Amino acid sequence: MNDLILRRKKVREITGLSPSQIDRMEQEGSFPRRRQITKRIIGWSHNEVQQWINDRLHGMGAQS
């Protein structure tokens, strides 16, 4: 299956995380890393974000 690139707004919608939570968790290594798409555009791998969500739904990687 082909992967999609998600922009920040879509990542926020599907995870329920705020921009600052995404940034903090990404820096901590507990959220997928963003990708530089163009000089001014970043995005996240849909597959990686979906896996992150699945891990939390099934109790893996959940941290307070």
C-alpha atoms as one frame of an Amber mdcrd trajectory, in Angstrom:
protein
   0.000   0.000   0.000   1.233   3.465  -0.813   1.930   5.814   2.039   0.407
   9.275   2.237   1.873  12.453   3.644  -0.231  14.128   6.312  -0.004  17.837
   6.989  -0.089  19.138  10.575  -3.819  19.936  10.520  -4.719  16.356   9.560
  -2.312  14.919  12.147  -4.022  17.071  14.785  -7.460  15.912  13.649  -6.712
  12.199  13.715  -4.606  12.151  16.909  -6.373  14.810  18.971  -2.984  16.292
  19.887  -2.193  19.991  19.976   0.687  21.383  17.900   2.825  21.789  21.019
   2.113  18.196  22.102   3.104  16.909  18.672   6.339  18.923  18.743   7.232
  17.887  22.298   6.489  14.200  21.739   8.403  14.237  18.465  11.450  15.738
  20.211  11.168  13.082  22.953  11.083  10.365  20.311   7.591   9.192  21.291
   5.858  10.378  18.100   6.789   9.818  14.443   9.271  12.268  12.951   8.144
  14.834  10.427   9.480  14.851   6.900  10.636  17.875   4.933   8.502  17.821
   1.790   9.640  21.136   0.313  11.595  24.036   1.740   8.466  25.340   3.503
   6.274  22.254   3.872   6.507  19.437   6.409   4.405  16.333   6.775   4.155
  13.005   8.553   3.885   9.502   7.163   0.270   8.331   7.377   1.457   4.766
   7.999   3.713   5.823  10.885   1.026   7.995  12.496  -1.556   5.205  12.110
   0.863   2.726  13.693   1.426   5.158  16.583  -2.365   5.341  17.098  -2.735
   1.547  16.879   0.026   1.060  19.453  -1.838   3.284  21.908  -5.182   1.609
  21.273  -3.629  -1.753  22.051  -1.682  -0.578  25.099   1.759  -0.490  23.545
   3.931   2.561  24.086   1.381   4.378  26.267   3.105   6.811  28.588   1.752
   9.446  30.907
